[in-house]
Structure formats: C-alpha cells, structure tokens
Amino acid sequence: MTHMHQPGYGLWGLVLVNAAVFILFAFSFFKPETKGDWRSFGAFSAFLVALFAEMYGFPLTIYLFSGWLQSRYPNVDWFSHDAGHLLEMMFGWKVNPHWGAFHIARFILIGAGFWLISVGWNALHTAQRRHRLVTTGIYARVRHPQYDGFILIMLGFLLNGRLC
C-alpha cells in the first residue's frame, strides 16, 4: 500500500473546527438549564474534543500500540495519513482507505445518524407548534431518534474516523 509521506496528525485547526461544529450543533437543540444538564453537555463536549484530538491531533491509540504495531507491521509508517486508518492496515487491504469498506460504512452510519436527527427534530418541532405529543412517523418506531442519530454518528466516527 502506498502511503502519503506527509504526517496525518497535528491538524489542530481541524480538531477545533470539527469539535466546534458538533458541539454547536448539539447545543442548538439541547439547551442545558440545570446543573445536571450542563454537566451532561460538558461530558458530551469533552468526548467530542477527545475524539477529534485523537483523530486529527495526536494519535494516542497508535502511540499506545506502537510497539506491537511496529513489530507486527514493520514496513508501515504509522504516522502517515493512510496508516491512521488502522482497520484497513491491520486487515492488509491494498485499497485507498478513503474508498474502502470501512470508510463507506462510516459514511452510511453518519448519514443515517444525521437523517434520524433531522426527521426526529422536524417531527418534534411540528408537534410542539400544535402542542401535541409525537406518536407517529419515526416516533412510532423509535422513542429517541436524536439519541439514536448521535449514536450512529459517533459509531461512524469511531469505525474509521482515523484511529480505530
């Protein structure tokens, strides 16, 4: 597999932009009011910052497993961008990791998550204007589509964000 020779890490601007976008998106519909709300929102925000810091900033997972990875895969430059897609590297797939099965599954999970959040939010907004409880549409099948959507998005990032 051909690897890019430029480092795939230390992209702290990307860490800040991604974390800010997701935190602001979450804040746009989750308005923390109580101390517990703020604590939950803070924990979620910290998770996002940690996720993107490892994804684009410092490859902690690769650092922790560097001894094992280097002995098992001696010809791989683990600090290159492509090597950050660990699943493709570990399975020995000779494909561009951006078009591999894990990356495509990632896009599907993230897209499905955003779709669930959007559909659920639209149904809630419509019902709130009518002062009704939502029991139809997506809510007839799923109680918390926004939570499920966020779980799908995070699974997508964890599946092949850069370091899993």
Contact map, one row per residue, 1 for C-alpha under 8 A:
11100000000000000000000000000000000000000000000000000000000000000000000000000000000000000000111000000000000000000000000000000000000000000000000000000000000000000000
11110000000000000000000000000000000000000000000000000000000000000000000000000000000000000000000000000000000000000000000000000000000000000000000000000000000000000000
11111000000000000000000000000000000000000000000000000000000000000000000000001001111000000000000000000000000000000000000000000000000000000000000000000000000000000000
01111110000000000000000000000000000000000000000000000000000000000000000000000001110000000000000000000000000000000000000000000000000000000000000000000000000000000000
00111110000000000000000000000000000000000000000000000000000000000000000000000001000000000000000000000000000000000000000000000000000000000000000000000000000000000000
00011111000000000000000000000000000000000000000000000000000000000000000000000001100000000000000000000000000000000000000000000000000000000000000000000000000000000000
00011111110000000000000000000000000000000000000000000000000000000000000000000011100000000000000000000000000000000000000000000000000000000000000000000000000000000000
00000111111000000000000000000000000000000000000000000001000000000000000000000011110100000000000000000000000000000000000000000000000000000000000000000000000000000000
00000011111000000000000000000000000000000000000000000011111000000000000000000011100000000000000000000000000000000000000000000000000000000000000000000000000000000000
00000011111100000000000000000000000000000000000000000001110000000000000000000000000000000000000000000000000000000000000000000000000000000000000000000000000000000000
00000001111111100000000000000000000000000000000000000001100000000000000000000000000000000000000000000000000000000000000000000000000000000000000000000000000000000000
00000000011111110000000000000000000000000000000000001001100000000000000000000000000000000000000000000000000000000000000000000000000000000000000000000000000000000000
00000000001111111000000000000000000000000000000000000000000000000000000000000000000000000000000000000000000000000000000000000000000000000000000000000000000000000000
00000000001111111100000000000000000000000000000000000001000000000000000000000000000000000000000000000000000000000000000000000000000000000000000000000000000000000000
00000000001111111110000000000000000000000000000010011011100000000000000000000000000000000000000000000000000000000000000000000000000000000000000000000000000000000000
00000000000111111111000000000000000000000000000010000000000000000000000000000000000000000000000000000000000000000000000000000000000000000000000000000000000000000000
00000000000011111111100000000000000000000000000000000000000000000000000000000000000000000000000000000000000000000000000000000000000000000000000000000000000000000000
00000000000001111111110000000000000000000000000000010000000000000000000000000000000000000000000000000000000000000000000000000000000000000000000000000000000000000000
00000000000000111111111000000000000000000000100110010000000000000000000000000000000000000000000000000000000000000000000000000000000000000000000000000000000000000000
00000000000000011111111100000000000000000000000000000000000000000000000000000000000000000000000000000000000000000000000000000000000000000000000000000000000000000000
00000000000000001111111110000000000000000000000000000000000000000000000000000000000000000000000000000000000000000000000000000000000000000000000000000000000000000000
00000000000000000111111111000000000000000000000100000000000000000000000000000000000000000000000000000000000000000000000000000000000000000000000000000000000000000000
00000000000000000011111111100000000000000000100100000000000000000000000000000000000000000000000000000000000000000000000000000000000000000000000000000000000000000000
00000000000000000001111111110000000000000000000000000000000000000000000000000000000000000000000000000000000000000000000000000000000000000000000000000000000000000000
00000000000000000000111111111000000000000000000000000000000000000000000000000000000000000000000000000000000000000000000000000000000000000000000000000000000000000000
00000000000000000000011111111100000000000000000000000000000000000000000000000000000000000000000000000000000000000000000000000000000000000000000000000000000000000000
00000000000000000000001111111111000000000000000000000000000000000000000000000000000000000000000000000000000000000000000000000000000000000000000000000000000000000000
00000000000000000000000111111110000000000000000000000000000000000000000000000000000000000000000000000000000000000000000000000000000000000000000000000000000000000000
00000000000000000000000011111110000000000000000000000000000000000000000000000000000000000000000000000000000000000000000000000000000000000000000000000000000000000000
00000000000000000000000001111111000000000000000000000000000000000000000000000000000000000000000000000000000000000000000000000000000000000000000000000000000000000000
00000000000000000000000000111111100000000000000000000000000000000000000000000000000000000000000000000000000000000000000000000000000000000000000000000000000000000000
00000000000000000000000000100111111011001000000000000000000000000000000000000000000000000000000000000000000000000000000000000000000000000000000000000000000000000000
00000000000000000000000000000011111011000000000000000000000000000000000000000000000000000000000000000000000000000000000000000000000000000000000000000000000000000000
00000000000000000000000000000001111111000000000000000000000000000000000000000000000000000000000000000000000000000000000000000000000000000000000000000000000000000000
00000000000000000000000000000001111111100000000000000000000000000000000000000000000000000000000000000000000000000000000000000000000000000000000000000000000000000000
00000000000000000000000000000000011111110000000000000000000000000000000000000000000000000000000000000000000000000000000000000000000000000000000000000000000000000000
00000000000000000000000000000001111111111000000000000000000000000000000000000000000000000000000000000000000000000000000000000000000000000000000000000000000000000000
00000000000000000000000000000001111111111100000000000000000000000000000000000000000000000000000000000000000000000000000000000000000000000000000000000000000000000000
00000000000000000000000000000000001111111110000000000000000000000000000000000000000000000000000000000000000000000000000000000000000000000000000000000000000000000000
00000000000000000000000000000000000111111111000000000000000000000000000000000000000000000000000000000000000000000000000000000000000000000000000000000000000000000000
00000000000000000000000000000001000011111111100000000000000000000000000000000000000000000000000000000000000000000000000000000000000000000000000000000000000000000000
00000000000000000000000000000000000001111111110000000000000000000000000000000000000000000000000000000000000000000000000000000000000000000000000000000000000000000000
00000000000000000000000000000000000000111111111000000000000000000000000000000000000000000000000000000000000000000000000000000000000000000000000000000000000000000000
00000000000000000000000000000000000000011111111100000000000000000000000000000000000000000000000000000000000000000000000000000000000000000000000000000000000000000000
00000000000000000010001000000000000000001111111110000000000000000000000000000000000000000000000000000000000000000000000000000000000000000000000000000000000000000000
00000000000000000000000000000000000000000111111111000000000000000000000000000000000000000000000000000000000000000000000000000000000000000000000000000000000000000000
00000000000000000000000000000000000000000011111111100000000000000000000000000000000000000000000000000000000000000000000000000000000000000000000000000000000000000000
00000000000000000010011000000000000000000001111111110000000000000000000000000000000000000000000000000000000000000000000000000000000000000000000000000000000000000000
00000000000000110010000000000000000000000000111111111000000000000000000000000000000000000000000000000000000000000000000000000000000000000000000000000000000000000000
00000000000000000000000000000000000000000000011111111100000000000000000000000000000000000000000000000000000000000000000000000000000000000000000000000000000000000000
00000000000000000000000000000000000000000000001111111110000000000000000000000000000000000000000000000000000000000000000000000000000000000000000000000000000000000000
00000000000000100110000000000000000000000000000111111111100000000000000000000000000000000000000000000000000000000000000000000000000000000000000000000000000000000000
00000000000100100000000000000000000000000000000011111111110000000000000000000000000000000000000000000000000000000000000000000000000000000000000000000000000000000000
00000000000000000000000000000000000000000000000001111111111110000000000000000000000000000000000000000000000000000000000000000000000000000000000000000000000000000010
00000000100000100000000000000000000000000000000000111111111000000000000000000000000000000000000000000000000000000000000000000000000000000000000000000000000000001110
00000001111101100000000000000000000000000000000000011111111000000000000000000000000000000000000000000000000000000000000000000000000000000000000000000000000000000100
00000000111100100000000000000000000000000000000000011111111000000000000000000000000000000000000000000000000000000000000000000000000000000000000000000000000000000000
00000000110000000000000000000000000000000000000000001111111100000000000000000000000000000000000000000000000000000000000000000000000000000000000000000000000000000000
00000000100000000000000000000000000000000000000000000111111111100000000000000000000000000000000000000000000000000000000000000000000000000000000000000000000000000010
00000000000000000000000000000000000000000000000000000100011111110000000000000000000000000000000000000000000000000000000000000000000000000000000000000000000000000000
00000000000000000000000000000000000000000000000000000100001111111000000000000000000000000000000000000000000000000000000000000000000000000000000000000000000000000011
00000000000000000000000000000000000000000000000000000000001111111100100000000100000100000000000000000000000000000000000000000000000000000000000000000000000000000010
00000000000000000000000000000000000000000000000000000000001111111100000000000000000000000000000000000000000000000000000000000000000000000000000000000000000000000000
00000000000000000000000000000000000000000000000000000000000111111110000000000000000000000000000000000000000000000000000000000000000000000000000000000000000000000000
00000000000000000000000000000000000000000000000000000000000011111111100000000000000000000000000000000000000000000000000000000000000000000000000000000000000000000000
00000000000000000000000000000000000000000000000000000000000001111111110000000100000000000000000000000000000000000000000000000000000000000000000000000000000000000000
00000000000000000000000000000000000000000000000000000000000000011111111000000000000000000000000000000000000000000000000000000000000000000000000000000000000000000000
00000000000000000000000000000000000000000000000000000000000000001111111100000000000000000000000000000000000000000000000000000000000000000000000000000000000000000000
00000000000000000000000000000000000000000000000000000000000001001111111111000000000000000000000000000000000000000000000000000000000000000000000000000000000000000000
00000000000000000000000000000000000000000000000000000000000000000111111111110100000000000000000000000000000000000000000000000000000000000000000000000000000000000000
00000000000000000000000000000000000000000000000000000000000000000011111111000000000000000000000000000000000000000000000000000000000000000000000000000000000000000000
00000000000000000000000000000000000000000000000000000000000000000001111111000000000000000000000000000000000000000000000000000000000000000000000000000000000000000000
00000000000000000000000000000000000000000000000000000000000000000000111111110000000000000000000000000000000000000000000000000000000000000000000000000000000000000000
00000000000000000000000000000000000000000000000000000000000000000000111111110000000000000000000000000000000000000000000000000000000000000000000000000000000000000000
00000000000000000000000000000000000000000000000000000000000000000000010011111000000000000000000000000000000000000000000000000000000000000000000000000000000000000000
00000000000000000000000000000000000000000000000000000000000000000000010011111100001000000000000000000000000000000000000000000000000000000000000000000000000000000000
00100000000000000000000000000000000000000000000000000000000000000000000000111111001000000000000000000000000000000000000000000000000000000000000000000000000000000000
00000000000000000000000000000000000000000000000000000000000001000100010000011111001100000000000000000000000000000000000000000000000000000000000000000000000000000000
00000011100000000000000000000000000000000000000000000000000000000000000000001111101100000000000000000000000000000000000000000000000000000000000000000000000000000000
00111111100000000000000000000000000000000000000000000000000000000000000000001111111100000000000000000000000000000000000000000000000000000000000000000000000000000000
00110111100000000000000000000000000000000000000000000000000000000000000000000011111110000000000000000000000000000000000000000000000000000000000000000000000000000000
00110001000000000000000000000000000000000000000000000000000000000000000000000001111110000000000110000000000000000000000000000000000000000000000000000000000000000000
00100000000000000000000000000000000000000000000000000000000000000000000000011111111111001000000000000000000000000000000000000000000000000000000000000000000000000000
00000001000000000000000000000000000000000000000000000000000001000000000000000111111111000000000000000000000000000000000000000000000000000000000000000000000000000110
00000000000000000000000000000000000000000000000000000000000000000000000000000000111111111000000010000000000000000000000000000000000000000000000000000000000000011111
00000000000000000000000000000000000000000000000000000000000000000000000000000000001111111100000000000000000000000000000000000000000000000000000000000000000000010111
00000000000000000000000000000000000000000000000000000000000000000000000000000000000011111110000000000100000000000000000000000000000000000000000000000000000000010001
00000000000000000000000000000000000000000000000000000000000000000000000000000000000011111111111010010100000000000000000000000000000000000000000000000000000000000000
00000000000000000000000000000000000000000000000000000000000000000000000000000000001011111111100000000000000000000000000000000000000000000000000000000000000000000000
00000000000000000000000000000000000000000000000000000000000000000000000000000000000001111111100000000000000000000000000000000000000000000000000000000000000000000000
00000000000000000000000000000000000000000000000000000000000000000000000000000000000000111111100000000000000000000000000000000000000000000000000000000000000000000000
00000000000000000000000000000000000000000000000000000000000000000000000000000000000000011111110000000000000000000000000000000000000000000000000000000000000000000000
10000000000000000000000000000000000000000000000000000000000000000000000000000000000000011111111000000000000000000000000000000000000000000000000000000000000000000000
10000000000000000000000000000000000000000000000000000000000000000000000000000000000000010001111100000000000000000000000000000000000000000000000000000000000000000000
10000000000000000000000000000000000000000000000000000000000000000000000000000000000000010000111110110000000000000000000000000000000000000000000000000000000000000000
00000000000000000000000000000000000000000000000000000000000000000000000000000000010000000000011111110000000000000000000000000000000000000000000000000000000000000000
00000000000000000000000000000000000000000000000000000000000000000000000000000000010010010000001111110110000000000000000000000000000000000000000000000000000000000000
00000000000000000000000000000000000000000000000000000000000000000000000000000000000000000000000111110011000000000000000000000000000000000000000000000000000000000000
00000000000000000000000000000000000000000000000000000000000000000000000000000000000000000000001111111011000000000000000000000000000000000000000000000000000000000000
00000000000000000000000000000000000000000000000000000000000000000000000000000000000000010000001111111111000000000000000000000000000000000000000000000000000000000000
00000000000000000000000000000000000000000000000000000000000000000000000000000000000000000000000000111111100000000000000000000000000000000000000000000000000000000000
00000000000000000000000000000000000000000000000000000000000000000000000000000000000000110000000010011111110000000000000000000000000000000000000000000000000000110000
00000000000000000000000000000000000000000000000000000000000000000000000000000000000000000000000011111111111000000000000000000000000000000000000000000000000000110000
00000000000000000000000000000000000000000000000000000000000000000000000000000000000000000000000001111111111100000000000000000000000000000000000000000000000000000000
00000000000000000000000000000000000000000000000000000000000000000000000000000000000000000000000000001111111110000000000000000000000000000000000000000000000100000000
00000000000000000000000000000000000000000000000000000000000000000000000000000000000000000000000000000111111111000000000000000000000000000000000000000000001110111000
00000000000000000000000000000000000000000000000000000000000000000000000000000000000000000000000000000011111111100000000000000000000000000000000000000000000100000000
00000000000000000000000000000000000000000000000000000000000000000000000000000000000000000000000000000001111111110000000000000000000000000000000000000000000100000000
00000000000000000000000000000000000000000000000000000000000000000000000000000000000000000000000000000000111111111000000000000000000000000000000000000001101100000000
00000000000000000000000000000000000000000000000000000000000000000000000000000000000000000000000000000000011111111100000000000000000000000000000000000001111110000000
00000000000000000000000000000000000000000000000000000000000000000000000000000000000000000000000000000000001111111110000000000000000000000000000000000000100000000000
00000000000000000000000000000000000000000000000000000000000000000000000000000000000000000000000000000000000111111111000000000000000000000000000000001001100000000000
00000000000000000000000000000000000000000000000000000000000000000000000000000000000000000000000000000000000011111111100000000000000000000000000000011111100000000000
00000000000000000000000000000000000000000000000000000000000000000000000000000000000000000000000000000000000001111111110000000000000000000000000000001100100000000000
00000000000000000000000000000000000000000000000000000000000000000000000000000000000000000000000000000000000000111111111000000000000000000000000000001000000000000000
00000000000000000000000000000000000000000000000000000000000000000000000000000000000000000000000000000000000000011111111100000000000000000000000011011000000000000000
00000000000000000000000000000000000000000000000000000000000000000000000000000000000000000000000000000000000000001111111110000000000000000000000011111100000000000000
00000000000000000000000000000000000000000000000000000000000000000000000000000000000000000000000000000000000000000111111111000000000000000000000001000000000000000000
00000000000000000000000000000000000000000000000000000000000000000000000000000000000000000000000000000000000000000011111111100000000000000100000010000000000000000000
00000000000000000000000000000000000000000000000000000000000000000000000000000000000000000000000000000000000000000001111111110000000000000110000111000000000000000000
00000000000000000000000000000000000000000000000000000000000000000000000000000000000000000000000000000000000000000000111111111000000000000000000001000000000000000000
00000000000000000000000000000000000000000000000000000000000000000000000000000000000000000000000000000000000000000000011111111100000000000000000000000000000000000000
00000000000000000000000000000000000000000000000000000000000000000000000000000000000000000000000000000000000000000000001111111110000001001000000000000000000000000000
00000000000000000000000000000000000000000000000000000000000000000000000000000000000000000000000000000000000000000000000111111111000001000000000000000000000000000000
00000000000000000000000000000000000000000000000000000000000000000000000000000000000000000000000000000000000000000000000011111111100000000000000000000000000000000000
00000000000000000000000000000000000000000000000000000000000000000000000000000000000000000000000000000000000000000000000001111111110000000000000000000000000000000000
00000000000000000000000000000000000000000000000000000000000000000000000000000000000000000000000000000000000000000000000000111111111111000000000000000000000000000000
00000000000000000000000000000000000000000000000000000000000000000000000000000000000000000000000000000000000000000000000000011111111110000000000000000000000000000000
00000000000000000000000000000000000000000000000000000000000000000000000000000000000000000000000000000000000000000000000000001111111100000000000000000000000000000000
00000000000000000000000000000000000000000000000000000000000000000000000000000000000000000000000000000000000000000000000000000111111100000000000000000000000000000000
00000000000000000000000000000000000000000000000000000000000000000000000000000000000000000000000000000000000000000000000000000011111110000000000000000000000000000000
00000000000000000000000000000000000000000000000000000000000000000000000000000000000000000000000000000000000000000000000000000011111111000000000000000000000000000000
00000000000000000000000000000000000000000000000000000000000000000000000000000000000000000000000000000000000000000000000000000011001111100000000000000000000000000000
00000000000000000000000000000000000000000000000000000000000000000000000000000000000000000000000000000000000000000000000000110010000111110010000000000000000000000000
00000000000000000000000000000000000000000000000000000000000000000000000000000000000000000000000000000000000000000000000000000000000011111011000000000000000000000000
00000000000000000000000000000000000000000000000000000000000000000000000000000000000000000000000000000000000000000000000000000000000001111111000000000000000000000000
00000000000000000000000000000000000000000000000000000000000000000000000000000000000000000000000000000000000000000000000000100000000000111111100000000000000000000000
00000000000000000000000000000000000000000000000000000000000000000000000000000000000000000000000000000000000000000000001100000000000000011111110010000000000000000000
00000000000000000000000000000000000000000000000000000000000000000000000000000000000000000000000000000000000000000000000100000000000001111111111110000000000000000000
00000000000000000000000000000000000000000000000000000000000000000000000000000000000000000000000000000000000000000000000000000000000000111111111000000000000000000000
00000000000000000000000000000000000000000000000000000000000000000000000000000000000000000000000000000000000000000000000000000000000000001111111000000000000000000000
00000000000000000000000000000000000000000000000000000000000000000000000000000000000000000000000000000000000000000000000000000000000000000111111110000000000000000000
00000000000000000000000000000000000000000000000000000000000000000000000000000000000000000000000000000000000000000000000000000000000000000011111110000000000000000000
00000000000000000000000000000000000000000000000000000000000000000000000000000000000000000000000000000000000000000000000100000000000000000010011111110000000000000000
00000000000000000000000000000000000000000000000000000000000000000000000000000000000000000000000000000000000000000001101100000000000000000110011111111000000000000000
00000000000000000000000000000000000000000000000000000000000000000000000000000000000000000000000000000000000000000001110110000000000000000000000111111100000000000000
00000000000000000000000000000000000000000000000000000000000000000000000000000000000000000000000000000000000000000000100000000000000000000000000111111110000000000000
00000000000000000000000000000000000000000000000000000000000000000000000000000000000000000000000000000000000000001001100000000000000000000000000111111111000000000000
00000000000000000000000000000000000000000000000000000000000000000000000000000000000000000000000000000000000000011111100000000000000000000000000011111111100000000000
00000000000000000000000000000000000000000000000000000000000000000000000000000000000000000000000000000000000000001100100000000000000000000000000001111111110000000000
00000000000000000000000000000000000000000000000000000000000000000000000000000000000000000000000000000000000000001000000000000000000000000000000000111111111000000000
00000000000000000000000000000000000000000000000000000000000000000000000000000000000000000000000000000000000011011000000000000000000000000000000000011111111100000000
00000000000000000000000000000000000000000000000000000000000000000000000000000000000000000000000000000000000011111100000000000000000000000000000000001111111110000000
00000000000000000000000000000000000000000000000000000000000000000000000000000000000000000000000000000000000001000000000000000000000000000000000000000111111111000000
00000000000000000000000000000000000000000000000000000000000000000000000000000000000000000000000000000000010011000000000000000000000000000000000000000011111111100000
00000000000000000000000000000000000000000000000000000000000000000000000000000000000000000000000000000000111111000000000000000000000000000000000000000001111111111000
00000000000000000000000000000000000000000000000000000000000000000000000000000000000000000000000000000000010001000000000000000000000000000000000000000000111111111100
00000000000000000000000000000000000000000000000000000000000000000000000000000000000000000000000000000000000000000000000000000000000000000000000000000000011111111111
00000000000000000000000000000000000000000000000000000000000000000000000000000000000000000000000000000110010000000000000000000000000000000000000000000000001111111001
00000000000000000000000000000000000000000000000000000000000000000000000000000000000011100000000000000110010000000000000000000000000000000000000000000000000111111111
00000000000000000000000000000000000000000000000000000010000000000000000000000000000010000000000000000000010000000000000000000000000000000000000000000000000111111111
00000000000000000000000000000000000000000000000000000011000000000000000000000000000111000000000000000000000000000000000000000000000000000000000000000000000011011111
00000000000000000000000000000000000000000000000000000110001011000000000000000000000111000000000000000000000000000000000000000000000000000000000000000000000001011111
00000000000000000000000000000000000000000000000000000000000010000000000000000000000011100000000000000000000000000000000000000000000000000000000000000000000001111111
